[in-house]
Amino acid sequence: MTMVETPHRLISSEPSAARNGEERPITASSSFAELLRQYRRAARLTLEQLAEASGVSARTLSDMERGRSTGPQQRTVTALAQALSLGEDARRQFIERARQGRLRDHWTRPSGLYELPRSVDDFTGRAAELAWVDDFVHAADTPGAAGVALITGAAGLGKTTFAVHAAHVLRQSFPDGVFFVDLFGMSSQPLAIDDALTQLLRALGITDRRLPHDTQERASLYRSLLRERRVLVVLDNAGSQEQLRLLLPGGGPSRAFVTSRRLLAGLEGVHRLSLGPLPPVEAAELLTGIVAQRGSSDGGAAISELARFCGGLPLALRIVGNRLVSRPAWPAAEFADRLADEERRLDQLKAGDLKIATAFGMSYQQVAESARRVFRRLSRVPGRDFDAALAAVLGGVSVGEAWDALDELVDLGLLEDSTSGRYRFHDLVRLFARDRLHEEETTAERDALTMRMTSWLLRMATTAGRWFEPAYGRPEFPDADLSSPEEADHWLRVNVDNWLGALRTAASGGQHVAVVDCAESMYWFSDRWMHAPHWQEVFTLGAEAAAALGDPARQAHQLNSLAWVHLVPRDDPETALRYTAQALDLAIPSGATAQIASAHHAAGGALRRLGRLDEAIAAETLAAEMFRAVGDMDAYSQCLGALGSCLRDAGHYAEALEQYLDLWALLNDDQSGITPGVVAFTRPIALARIGECLGLLGRRSEAVIKLTEAISLMEQAQLPAQQARSLETLAGLLADEGRTSESRHAYARAAEVYEAIGDTEASSRCRDLANAAP
């Protein structure tokens, strides 16, 4: 036999009996475990080297040396004797000890093998999940259904702790035993299926002599034993479907709890339970329970803040709690201050051998390099969530390849997905991804990545915004899969945090042209989403970029947009007038007629809000004349509507009605020159104003008809702010008509729409009116 060469460092790490005097001398009473250990050390072999030479797994050898396997099969012993180069006498003694062990195993049933780990005393929360497990365990057997509960979730969510706790709670329901096996699925050497079956069969009382040699035969024996008994098997940390299939019950009263970071979608007929982060209250309760032994009074605010930084991850909460318990004099508030620094948060979340980054790292190493690249680069996304298109841009791959990478990351819990096709990080996982990006990619690569993402997001946002600009219609951007205004509207709303973050990055990086282009493209779209909170920032950045470019006309455009922000969403007409004055100061010297007219139009709206109706009518009339003179019929139509509002506010209801009817006729004239998009936007608003005027003139039945039709059109055109106002007006008219039930319903609907757009005051008002109706 050729001996395996052993490096000096391995020899010195396991000193021989002769050097240390630790080994008992070989005697007639020496056990098989003692013989094996001493002969292996005398041969200067590690467990791994003996496993390679004999064909017996290192884990099985470890069990033998620890006395867990006292009587291995003869062929196993013979292979070991040959690998150890034993002499004749030693060989006979070695084989005899194994035979004696087999005889003892035949008459002795193992007890206490593969016992559950202890359950933590401060287990907190998970009431709904524990109820689910209880129902699963006690449910009547269904033919063909596996008694398997698959508990999945990302690293750090406490899957093992939960499964062990549940198993302890339910122990009395399994009189034939509760066993625990760690499958080491996330390690570089997962537990082999054959070894797992061997462990479980031993736990069930099968001696080595009775163990079938064939893996399939072992699995069959295992399933038959589970079918005859009521046993609970906890299979922890499963790495794959293949590792599990032969370890699952095939029917009968036995049950299995399986924990895994992977979704294991290939397993059929199992009951699935997905663990998520603890809710804030339960997270704070768990942390409070852990630190209770400190004997000091930690402020509730500090504990809640620490729990928030942990993002509901039980592992992170345990680390924080353990660190505080180990340092009783350390104020919790001081630790919270440390965790507030995102740059250092992951480094702070470690205690002894517990480290949150290590837990994430084990999952990270399981995915392919292409998916790791996508994962770490996604940490650059400025918003809370993202889709496959943005992942493809960051990863430098096709959208199809991005889908594959995202699926792999979701499967291992490194990303969360939703039914809308969007993905997001857990806050701590995002920090881990960012750290990986800094470790694995250069500064130049990271800067180029940010530039590419920013450019793409701004082009997408600008393209989407221009769908609503009369001068553009359907814009062209090859990478933008936006084939309709509805798709453009949806993209802008769901990606607002991302394109707004890109706008900030571009502004700070001096990309002034891109910033102004994007801000200008939002002019018409902002009317569709007027109560969104970010318009002041968008148009402020646009104004600053235009000023940096030395372009007074474009700067005036942005200032007029800021006037609109303060006029409509913010209801601050005085500030709106200041912006229009600044816009005029820039537009008049540069001869920017469109912006001069826009400033008069915005000023007219502000003056109307302030009750200065004569000035408002003069400003709107001047704006209308200027727009018509330059052929801007889209803006001209808006001024006509504004004039109608001035007349209505002045109490000239009949004149206001005529004004709105003229606007209605213009909108329905195919030769008016008004673009279809503006017609579609303005028609429902004009119809609603007609209904309002009819109501003010006492023609309530006609008003109800017009408003009902307008509300339907507004819902189709996705104009929620205008829809809410019209619903409230309709509700009042219905109440005046004595149609109480319909009025109550309209007020309730108006309250819902107001709440959806963030106008809580109006929502509360309408809800009170709905409830107050007799």
N, C-alpha and C positions, 0 to 999 in steps of 0.2 A: 504494500500500500504506500502511495506517495503522500507524505504529510503536507498539509496546507501551511504555507508560510504565514507566520503570525507577526505583525508589527510589534516593535518593542513597547509602544505605548499601550497596546492591548494586554501584553504580558504583565506590565507593571500595574495595570488597573485591577487585576485579579491575582493577588499574591497567592503563592502556593502554600500548602500546609507546612511544608518544610521551613518556609521563611517565617510564617506568622504563628505557627502552632495553633491555628484555629480549628483545623480538621481533627475529628476523632480518628484514632488509628483504626484500620480495617480489622474488624473482629467478626466472630461468628454471629454476633447479634446486629451487625451493621445492616441498616435498611437498604432497600434498592435505591432510594433517593440519595443516601450518603455514598453508596458505591459509585453511582453515576457521576455525582459531582466531583468526587476525588479522582476518578479515572479520567474525567474530562480535563481537570486542572493539571493532572500529571502529564497529559498529552499536550498541554499548553494550547488548548483550543477554546475559542469563545463558543457561546451557544449557536451563533449564526454559522460559524465554521463547521461545527459538528453537524448542524442541520444540513449543510451543503454536502458534507461527506457521506452522511447516512441516508439522506432522503426523508428524514423525519422533521416535521416543522419545528421552528425555534420555539413557538408557543407551547407545543406539546412537550418539548424537552424541558421548558421552564416549569410546566405543571408536574413533570416527573421529579425534578430536583426539589420542588417545594412539597412533595409528598401528596399532591393531589391525584396523581396517577401512580398507584403503588404496584400495579400488576399489568404492565403493557403486554400486548400480544407477542408470541414467541418470535414471529418474523421481524417485529420491530426491535426486539432485544438482540436478535442475531445480527441485524444490520448495524446496530450501535456497537456491538462487540467487535465487529470487523472494522468499523471506522475508528475505534479506539485502539486497534492493534493489541488486544488483550492476549496474554499468554493462556495456556491451556487451563491451568488451575483458576486463574482469575475469571476466565470465560465461563467455566462451570459454575463458580460461585455467583457470578452475575446473572446467569440464566436461572439458577435456582431461586435467588431472591425474587425475581420477577414471577416465577411460578407460585411461590408462597403468597405473594401479593394477590395473584389472581384468585387463589383459593379463598383468601380472606374476603376479597371483593364479592365473591359468589354468595357469601353468607351475611355480608354486612351491607345494609342499605345506607347510602350516603345521607347525611343530614346537615343542614345549614349551608350547603354549597350554593354559590351564586345568589346569596341573600341580597335583599334590597339594600341600597345605601340608606343611611338615616335620613329622615325628613327634617327639614329646617323647622325650628320652633316658631319662627316669626313669619311663616308663610302667610301671604296677604292677598286678598282679592280673588279674582278668577271664579266668582260664584257661578256665573252662567256656564262657564266651561266645565266646572266640577259637576254641575247638574246634568250637563250633556253626557259626560262620562258615566255618571250613575245610570242614566237612562240606557246608555249603550250596554253596560254590563248586565243590567237586569231585564233587558228586552227579551221577549220570547224568541227562541231560535227560529230563523226563517230558512227553509230548505234552499241550499245553494248559496247562502250568504255567508261570507267569511266573518268570523268574530274578531275583526281587526279594527282598531282605532288608530288611524294614522294622524299623528300630531305634528304639524309642520310649522315653520316660522324661521325668521332670520336669526343670525347669531345674537346671543345676549338676551333673548326673549324668555329664557327660563323654561325651555321645553322639558329638559331632564328633571328639573326641580318639580315641575308640575306633574309629570308622569309618576315620579316616585311618591310624591305627596298623595296623589289620587290612589296609587296602589296600596299605600299604607291605610288609607281611609277605607278601602274596599277589601282589605285582606280577609275579613271574616266571611266574605262571599266566595272564597276559594279555599276550601278545606284541604285540597290536595297539593297546595303549594303556590307560592309566589316567587318567581325567579327573575333575576336581572342579568342581562348580558350586554356588555358594551361592544358594539360592532366596529368601533373606531373608523367610521365611514369617512371622516374628514382627514384622517391621517394618511401618511404616505404608504402605510401597510395596513389596510383594512383587515378585519378578522376574516379568515377564510371560512367559506360555507361549511366545509367538513369539520373544522375546529369548532365552529359554533354549534353544529349538530351534536358533536361529541360532548361538549359542555352541557348542553340541554338534556341529552339522554342520561348522562351521569346524574344530573340533578333530579331526573325522574326515576332514578334507582337502577339504571342499567349498568352493569359492571362492564369493564373493558373486555372480559372474555365473551360477553354476549353482544358486543357491538358489531353490527354488520360491517364488512369491509367496504362495500360499495356505498357511495354517497347517496344514490337514489334509494337504496334499501334502508339506509339510516333515516332518511327523510320520511319514508313510508312508516317505519317503526315509530318515529316521533309523532307523526300525525295520528296514528292509531292509538297511542297512549293518551294524547290530548283528547281524542274523541271519547275515551273511556273515563276520563277524570275531569274534575273542575279545577283547572289550573290557570293562573294568570302569568303570562310571560311578558316582561318589559324588555323590548329590543331597542336599545338606546343608540342614537347616533348612526342611523342607517345611511349608507352612502349611495345605494343604487337599488333598482328593482331586482337585479340579478342576485344581489347579496341577500335579499329578503325572501324571495319566492318560496324556497324550500323550508323556511323557518316559520311560516304562517300556519295557523290551524286550518284544517280542512273541513271543519264542521264540528258540531257537538257543543258541550257546555263550556269548554275552555275559551279564554279570551287572550288577545295580545294587544299591548300598547306599543306602538312603534313611534319613535321620535326621529325627525330628520330635518335638516335644513333644506333639503330638496323637496320639491312638490311631488316627485315620484308619480308623475301622471300616468305611467304605464301600468300601475297596479290597478286591477279591476276588482270590483265588489268589496271595497274597503269603505269604512266610515271615516270621513275626513273632518278634522278639526284644525283650523288655522289660528294660531295665537298671534295677537297683535300687542303693541305696547300697552302698558297699564294706563288707565285713565289718570289724569292729574291727581284726583283725590286719593285713589288707591296707591299711586306712586309715593305721595307724601306720607301716607299711612305706613307703607312698608319701610320707608327710610326712618320714620319716627320709631318704629318698632326695633329696628336694628340699633339705633343710637341710644335707646332707652337705658342701656346698661352703663352709659357714660356717667350717669349720676349728676349731670349738669342740665340746666334748663336752656335748651336751644330755642330761639325765637321761631314761631311758626312761619313767619315770613321768610326767614333764611332757609328753613327746611323746604318750603314750597319752591323757592328759587333754585335750590340744589336739585330738587326733583325735576323741575322744568328743564334744567340743563342736561339731565340724564335722558330726556325724551321718553320717559316711561319704560326704559329698558331695565329689567330686573338686575342684570349683571352689572350695569353701570351704577345702579342704586346700591347694590351690595358692595361694590368697590368704594363708593363714597362713604357708606356707613361704616365699613371696616376701617377706613382711614381715620374717620372721626373717633371711633371707639379706641383705636390704638393710641390716640393723642387726646386724652380727656380734657386738657386745658386749651385745646385749639378751638376758637370760636367758629361755629358753623358759618356765620356771616363772612368771615375772612376766607374760608374755603369757597364760598359762593362768589366772592370777588375774583378769586383766581380762575374759576371756571367761566366767568364772564368773558374772559379773553379767549376768543376762538382760536387764536394762534397756538395757545398752550393747552386747550381743553383736553385733547386726547392724551397728552403726556401726563396730565393730572389724574386721569381715570385709570390708575393702576394701584394695586395693593398686593404686595408679595408676588405670588405667581399668577395673580389675576390681572389681566390687562385687556381692556376693551379692544384696542387695536389688534392684539393677537387673535382675538376671536374673529374679527372681520378679515384679518389676513389669511386665516385658514380657508375661508370661503373664496377669497380673491385668488388664491393659488389653484383653486379647483377649475377655474374657467380658462378658456383658450386665450391666447395672447391677444387676438383681435378683439375679443370681448373685454379684456382688461384695459386695452387702449381706449375703447369707447367709454368704459366705466370711469376711468380717471379723468378723461377729458370733459365728461359731462359735468364735472364739478365746476366748470367755468360758466355754466348756464346761470344767468342772473336771476331768473324767476324760480318759483317753487316747483314747477313741473315742465315737461317738455314732451315732444312727440318723436316719432321715428325719423321724420325729415330733418329735424335739428340734430338728432344723434348721428345721422349720416354725414351731415356737414362737419361735425366735430371729429368724427372717427375717420373721415376721408374714405368712406365706403359708400356703396349703393344703398338705397332705402331698404331693399330686400335683405342685404347683409346686416344692416342696422337692426331690422326686425329680429333676425336670428340672434344677434348679440344681446339685444334687450331681453328676449325670451330666456336666454341662458342666465342672465343676471337676475331676472325675476325668479327663476327656478331655484336659485341659491339664496334668495332673500336679500340680495344686495340692492335691489330696486323694488319699489312697489308699483303696481299697475292698477288701472281702473277700467271700467267698461267703456269709457270714452276714448280709449286708445292713447291715453297719456300716462306718463311715468313720473315718479318722484323719488327722491332720496329720503331716508330717515336723516334727521339733522346730523347725528354723529357719524353716520355712514358717509354723508357728503364731506365731512371734515377728513375722514380717512381717505376718500377718493382724492381730495385736494392734496393731501400729504403724499400720496402715491404719485400724483402728477409732478410735484416738485422734486421728488426723489428720482423719477425715471425719465423725465424730459428736461431739456435744457431751457434756460431763460429765453433764448431766441425762438425755440420751438413753441414755448408757451405764449410768447408775444404774437407770433404768427397765427397761432390758434385763435387768440382773442380777436385779432384783426379779421380773420376769415369769418368767424361767427358774427361779429358786429356788422360787417359788411352785408352778410346774407340776411340777417334779421332786419336791417334797415331797408334793404331792397324789397324784402317781402312786405314789410309794413307800408312802404311807399306805394308799392303796386296795389296792395289791398285797399289803401285809402283812395287811390285814384279811380277805383271802380265807381265812386260816388261823385267824382268831379265831372261836371257837364262837358268840359273841354276834352276829356280823355276817353270816356266810355270804357271799353275793355282794354286795359293796358297789356303790354307784352313784357314778360319776364320769363325766360325759358324754364327757370327752376321753380317758378311759382305755380303750384297746382291749384289755381283758383279760377274756376270756370264760370262763376256767377257772383252777383252781388251778395247773395246769401252766404256763399262760402267765404267771401272776403270779410263780411261782417263777423262771421263766426271765428275766423282766424284772428282777427284783431282783438276780439274780446278774450278768447282763451289764452292768447299769447301776450297779453298786455304787459305783464311783468317782464317778459323777455325782451320785447322790442323797446319798451321804455328804458330798461337797463342798457340796451345797446345804444339808445339815443344819448344817455348820460355818458357812456364810455366814449362815444364819438365826439361829443361836445368837449369833454376834458382832453381829448387827443387832438383837437384842432381840426376835425373833419367838418368844417363849417358848411360846405355845399351839401353834403349828405344830410346834415341836421336840418337845414332850411328846407330841402326837398321833402323830407319826411314830415316836418311840421306843417308845411303848406298842404300836403296831401290829406291832412286830417280835417281841413276846414269844413267840408261838407259832411264828412262822416260824423264829426262831433255833434251835429244836430240830432243824429240818430241815437247817440249815447250821451245825452247832455249832462246827466247827473254823475257821470264817472268822475272820480276824484283827481285825476291826473292831468286834466287839460291845462290848468295854469302852468304846470311845470313844462309841458310839451311846448306851449306857445312862448313861454319865457325863454327856453333854450333856443327856440327858433329866432326870436328877436335878437338875442345876444349873438347868435351865429351870423345873422344878417348884418348886424352892426360891425362885427369883425371883418366881414367881407366888404364893408363900405358900400352897401346897397340900400339906400334909403327907401326905395319903393317896397322892397321885400320886408324891410324892417317895419314899415308902416302896416303892411299886411298882417304881420304877427301882432302888432299892437292892437289892430282892430279885432283880431281874434281874442286877445286878452280882454278887450272891452266886452266882447260877447260873453266870456267866462264870468265876468263880474255882473253882467246884466241878467243872464238867464240862470245858470246853476247857483250862483252865489247871492243873487238879489242885492247887489251893492251898486246902485246906479251912479252914485257920486264918484266912485273909483272908476267906473266905466267911462264916465265923461272925461276924466283925467287922461285915460288912455287914448280916447278919440282925439283929444287936443294934441297929444304928442304925435299921433299918426298924421294929423293935418299939417303939423309943423314940418314933418319930413316929406309928405306927399306933395304939398303945393309947390315948393321950390323945384322939385324934380319932375313936375308935370305928370304925376301918376294919377290919371283921372279915375281909374277904377278904385284906387285906394282912397281918393278924396271922397268919392261917392259912398264907399263902404263906411268911412268914418261918419259921414252925415247920417247914414242909415242907422248905425249903432248909436249915435248920439240921440237920434229921434226916439229909439226905444228907451234909452235912459231918461230922457226928458218926460216921456209919457209916464214912466214909473214914478217920477217925482211930481206928477200932477201939472207939469208945465205944458199943457196940451197944445196951446197955440204955437209955441216954439217947436214942439214935437212934430206938428203937422207941417210946419215950414221946412224942417230938416228932412222929413220923409219925402215931401214933395220935390225938394231940390235933388235928393238922391235918386228918386224915380226918373226925373228928367235927364239927369246925367247918365244913368244906366241905359235909358232908352236911346239917348243920342249916340252912344258908342255901340249900340246893338246888343247889349247884354240883357236879353229878355229874361234870363233866369233870375238875375238879381232884381230886375224891374218887377217881376211878379211878386217877389218877397216884399218889396216896398209897397205895392198895392195892398197886400194883406196887412202890413203895419199901419197904413193909413186907415184901413177899416177899424183896426183896434183903437186908434186914436179917437175916431168918431164915436165908437161905442162907449169908450170911457167918458167922453164928453156928454153922453146922454142922448146923442143923435142916433137913435137906434134904427130909424128908417133909412137914414143916409148910410149908416154903416152896413145895413143889409144890402143896399144897392151896390155899395163898393165891393162886398164879398161876392155878390151875384155876378158883377162884371169880371171879377177875378176867376170865378168858376167857369164863365163862358170862355175866357182866354185860355184856361187850362184844358178845356175840351176842344179847342180849335187846333186842328192838325197843322195849320199854317202859321201858328203863333210864333214859331221860332224857339219855343221853350223845349229844352231837351227832355226826352222821356223819363229820365231818372228824376229830374226836378218835378215833373208833372206827377209822377207816382208818389213822391214825397209830400207835395203841397196839396194835392186834391183832398185827402182825408182831413187835413187841417182846415182848409177853406170850407169844406162841408160842415165841419163841426162848428165853425164860427157862424155860418148861416143858421144852424140850429140854435145857437146861443141867442142870436139876434131875434129869431122868431119867438123864442121863449120870453125875451125881454119885452117884446111887443104884445104878449098875451096870447100868442098863437101856439099854445103848448102842445096840442096834438101833432101839429106839423113839426114842431121842434123835436119831439120825441122820435119821430120817424127819421129825421135828418141825422140826429145824434146817434141813433142806433146803427144806421148805415155807416156813419163816419167811424164809429168805434170798431166795427168789423174790418173796415179798410185799414185802420191803424194797426190792428193786430196782425193783419197780413203783411203790412209794410214794416213791422217791428219798430213801432214808435211808442214805447211804453209810457214815457212822460206825458205826451199828448193824450194818450189813451186814458191814463188815470184822471187827468183833469176833465176830460169829456164824460167819463163815467160818473164823476162827482156831480157835474152839472146835470146829467141825465137823472141821477137819483133825486136831486132836488125837484126837478120838474115832475117826476113820477109821484113824489110825495104831494105836491100841489094838486095833482090830478086825483088824489085819493087812492092811488095804486100802491098801497103800503107794502105788500109783499115784494113787488118788483123793485120798489125803492130800496128796501132793506137789502135785497140781493145786489143791486147796483153799488150801494155804499160798501158792502162787504168786498165786492170784486175790486172796487177802487182802492180799498185799504190794502189788498193783496198786491196790487200793481205798484202802489206807492212804496210799500215795504221792499219790493223787489228792486226798486231803483235807489233805495237808501233814504227816502224821504220819510223818516219815522214820524215827524210831527204831523204831516198830512195823513199818514196811515192811521195814526191814533185818532185823529179827528173823524175820519170816515168810519172807523170801527165804532166809535162812540155813537155816531149818528145811526149806524145800522142797528146797534143794540137798543137805542132810545126809541126807535120807531114803534108805535103802538101795535 
